[in-house]
Amino acid sequence: SLPITMKAALVLKVIGVLGLAVASIILAEASFMERAGVLFSPLVMKRTNTKNGNQEDHPILERRPYLRNSGKSIYSMQHRSLKEIGGTALDASKIIIFDNTSLWKSISIIGFANAAGCAISLLTGSHLHLDIIGTGAFAAAALSQSTTIPRVRRSRLFVTIWSLKLGLFLFFRMLKSKHDARLDDTLSTASGTVGFWIISALWGIICGLPHYIGSTSSDTGNSIAISIGTAIYAIGLLIETVADFQKIMFKNSYPRRFCSVGLWSISQHPNFLGNLVLWAGILFMNAPSLVEPAVSTSVLDKMLRFKRLGFALLSPLFMWILFYGQSIGLITNSVALAKEKYGEDPNYKKYVESVPLIIPRLFPSWK
């Protein structure tokens, strides 16, 4: 098998590729209204009851010059941003508008927060702020969005609750332990510190895509998908919270033993499982709103309708790579540290061999 260093490098390359894929959304972006062009404008105006059919009065579209020839201006109808439209002018039951302003704003906030965290680490040598900044940035990005769309507001609330809950939990845990042994080697060098914060930024951007991209759509959403997504989110949040609580309580009572009680008896990383499930819920509730309206019968256009959903699906893929890499020791040294602590315990060996890394078996065989 490959050495751990080579495996870690491979995982980092994969993460880097996913990061580039997200960056490519800038180049791939083409709003459905721009692709529709002038031919689609009358249909949109009809559906939105434009006053007297006059383009100048249209609440969604506006005439913008795109070519000047022989002194004459040629105009096309382009959609206004959600901010320009305003909450009262848009009837989401009649037309769906996609505005990427909130997406870029969220990405900028995540990038700035992690850049600031990296600077603090390099200048002070302290790493107590890792989790409160890295995880708290999700809440900052979500709360920066102003919207009247109930689906987006619910999604924003879910992201904020998870971010503040997990960020504060990890921060107070860090204050108690003063350091994270899993990251000591990584954070001991400037290059390692920079690398950590780059991965943290990628995590903040890619993991949050189901919400960030979901906030670009004015669609009110599918009520069934929203209800099911809410239930999935609640289950995931409960799993993650209970898992963290069970481990804290167990370690307070048995600091030298590995945790194998409760959810930890059926999964070696139930906290990872909860994280995956809750973000799956956010993805599920936003998914129907990420499919753009069809504007032509071309194969390319039909494929491009799903581009936002495709980018949002990078979130569970990225998280699975990240969590799986951590659980087998490719990204951090957590597995090596655990073996050093509990390797001589026969119960630990049996636990590692029998209990699934993340997803529990339907009928667990280890007791």
Buried (B, 14 or more C-beta within 10 A) or exposed (E): EEEBEEBBEEBBEBBEEBBEBBEEBEEEBEBBBBBBEEEBBEEBBEEBEBEEEEBEEBBBBBBEEEEEEEEEEEEBBBBBEBEEBEEEEBEBEEBBBBBBEBBBBBBEBBBBBBEBBBEBBEEEEEBBBBBBBBBBBBBBBBBEBBBEBEBBBBBBEBBBBBBBBBBBBBBEEBEEEEEBEBBBEBBEEEEBBEBBBBBBBBBBBBBBBBBBBBBBBBBBBBEEBBEBBBEBBBBBBEBBBBBBEBBBEBEEEEEEBBBBEBBBBBBBBBBBBBBBBBBBBBBBBBBBBBBBBEBBEEEEBEEBBBBBBBBBBBBBEBBBBBBBBBBBBBBBBBBBBBBEBBEEEEEBEEBBEEBBBBBBEEEEEBE
